[in-house]
Amino acid sequence: MTYPSAPSSCLRILGIDPGLNATGWGLITFCNNTLSPLAQGVITTSVRLPFSLRLCQIHEELSFVLEKYRPHEAAIEKTFVNNNPLSALKLGMARGVALLVPAQHKIPVSEYAATRVKKTVVGVGHATKDQIALMVQRLLPRVGSVRKDAADALAIAICHAHHQNIRSYTIKEASW
């Protein structure tokens, strides 16, 4: 989903919630100390596809998002420890692709622990996905209904906006 565009002088931040089945992404603008939604979505892959093609799909679709919206900065959720080693390995590979794409576009990427994102957006480090989605809708009123993976990605972008010294950022420093 895309929203009305912001002035070109605003900072565009891409949040990425990596996953093999669903990679959420959300783009916000930071302008005059105000956060606004720009676009959001979810990249879904089919379990019927070979693993390598699923990673390729994430790469291609995330590359399209970056080329279309040209964010200045990106933020991604850090991997958490999983009880299933195979699941953790697959998630790590999907996360690697999600880290690679902004790097290929010379976009700086920051990483945040899930608890830090939740604490920043909800106020509690162990918030549920429903609580995150609700707070994202409150912090970004124009976002409307949003899938949980995209809401998580928008929350990551919001977290980045709150924890970076972006007030001193100048668009001239951006790689685009």
WOSUL-V160329 format. One line per field, one symbol per residue. phi: phi as a letter, one per 30 degrees, with the letter a starting at -180 (. if undefined). burial: + if it has 24 or more other ideal C-beta (glycine too) atoms within 12 Angstrom, else -. Layout:
# WOSUL-V160329
phi: ???
burial: ???
This chain:
# WOSUL-V160329
phi: .ccedceddddccccbcdaddbcdbbcbccbhibcbdcaaabcccdddddeddddddeddddddddddchddbbbbdddcdcdceddddddddddeddddedddcicdbccbdedddddddcjbdbddddddeddddddbeddidbddddddddddddedddccdddcdbdddddd
burial: --+--+---++++++++++++++++++++++---+++++++++-+--------++-+++-+++-++--+++++++++++----------++-++++++++++--+-++++++-+-+++-+++----+-+-+++-+++-++-++--+++++++++++++++++-+-+----------
